[in-house]
Amino acid sequence: MAEKKNEAATLKEVVAVRYITAENAKFEKESDFVKMTVRLPNEDGVEEEKVYDRIFLHRAFPFDYPYAYISVLDIDSKEIGIIREIDELGEEASKLLREELDRKYFTPVIRQILSVKDKFGYSYWKVLTDEGEMEFTMRDTFSNLLKVGGTRIFANDIDGNRYEIPDIEKLDRKSFKRIELFL
């Protein structure tokens, strides 16, 4: 009987969603890391304050909701809680967390494709982005171009970097022709 009670408690912990809000959390930057002080219920349901010297943010829906449903993890990758919407945390916290997410999910926007050369299963790209001219390499181009919502494209290079084409239909004619084969 005690074993079933323990299983139920474990299941309850797994399915419980803890929300991080402006009322129960405070964020600050310390030594280039984001620190969080939060008051959340413990296993017994008693609210307690805990300080995390370093937290990690992960987008649950990176394409559709980049600043909503953010998972907050501790240094051991254990989820502390979820932020429903960053803007609900107040101006200062919102700015800090947006900067952290933008740094982690840095995604230059491709404005023009200057060249794409395909050799031996790799494609070599030269592009003009909102961050300037860039070059990158993709392996298996067909599976590393992700179409999201019709005309939006994400490209992942061999180093794990992401690039975005917000709308392939708005690319100039030459740029579109250079990637048309891969679409």
N, C-alpha and C positions, 0 to 999 in steps of 0.2 A: 504493500500500500504506500509506503514512504517513497518507493521508487517511482510510482506513478505520479505522486505529488511533485517530485523533483523534475520529472519529464515535463509536466505541465508548466512548471515555473520556467524551465529552459525554453520551452516553446513560446511562452508569454514574452520572454526577453527578446527572442528572435523577431517576433512579429510587432512588437511595440515600436512605434515611431515617436521619436523625441524631436520636438520642433525647437529650433533655436530662434529666439525673437529679440526684439529690442528691450523687452522687459526682463529677460533672463540672461542676457549675454552682453559682454563688453569685449571689444576687439582693439588691439593696439599692435604697432610694429615695434619689434625689439630685436636688434642685431640682424636685420634683414629677414626676419621671420615674423609670421603673424602669430600673435599670442591671443588666447581667449580665456576669459574668466566666465564661467557659466554656472547657473543654478538649475539642476535637473533632479528629478526623483531617482533615488538609488533602487536597488533590487527590492527593498522593503517598502517602497513607495514614499520614503521620507526624502524631502528635498534637501540637497546638500550642494554647497559651492565647491567647484573644482577649478583649478588653474592648469591650463595646458600651455606650456612654453612654446610649443610649435604645433600648428595644425596644418592640415592639407585639405584643399578644396577640390571637389570633383563634380563636374556637371552631369546630372542624370540625363538631361536632354540637350546635348551640346549644340545641336543644329537649330532646334525650334525654340528653346527657352534657355539661352546662354546665361541669364542672370536669375533664374528661378530654379527651384528644386535642386539646391546645391547640397551635396553630401559633405559633411565636415568629419574628417578622420583625425585620429591621434597619430603619434609617431609610430605606433605599431600597426597602423592601417585598420584600426578598429573604429567603426562608426560611432561618433558621439551624438550626432543628430543631423537634422535636415533644416536648411533655410528655405522657406517657401518662396520668398521674393527678397532679393538683396535690398531693394529700395525701401522696404519696410523697416530696416535696421537703423535708419537715420542717415543723415548726410555724410558724416565722418566715417562711420563703419562701412557704408555703401561704397564710398570712394576707395577706401583701403582694400576691400574685398574685390571690387571690380579690377583694380590695378593688379592684384595677385592673380586673378583668373585670366586677365589679358596677358600677363607674363607667361603663365603656364600654358595657355592655349593660343600662343602667338600664331596668327594665321594671316600672312600677307595676302592681300587681294590682288589677283592677276588682272591687269588692265589690258595688256596686249601680249600676244605670244609671238616672239621674234623668230624663234626657230624650234623645231622638234626633229631630232634625228634618232632613228630607231636602228640599233645594231645589237645582234646576238642576244635578244631578249631584254635589252635595256633601252630606255629612251632618254635622251639627253635634251633637256629643256633650257631655253634661254627666254626669259620673260621680263616684262616691265610690270612692276607691282606698285602699290601705294607706298612701298618702302624703298623704291628704286629698282634698278636692274638686278636680276638674280639669275643664277644658274643652278639647276638641280638635276638629279638622275633618278629615274624610276625603274624598278624591275617589274616585269609583268604589268605593263601599263593598263591593260584592260581591267584588271582586278584592283588596281590602285587609284582609279578614277571613280569616285563615288558620286552617283547622281542623287541629289536630294531635292524632292519636290519639283520635279519637272525640268527646270532650266538651270538649277543651281548645281555646281560641281565642286567637289573637294578632291584635291590631288595629294597623295601621300608619297614622299620620296623615300629613298633607301635609308636615310638617317632618321626617319620618323617625323620629319617636319611636315606640316600641313599648309596647303595653299588653297585659296578659294577663288572660284569664278562665280560671282553672285548671279549672273544671268548670261548663259552662253549665247543667247540671241542678241545681246547687246555688244558682243565682241565685233571688232571690225572684220570685214570679209576675209582678209588674209589670215588673221588669227584663227578664225573659225575653220578655214580650209586646212590649216596645219594640224588641227586636232580632230577633225571630222571623222577620220578613220577609226579613232579610238572610242568614239561615242556609241 
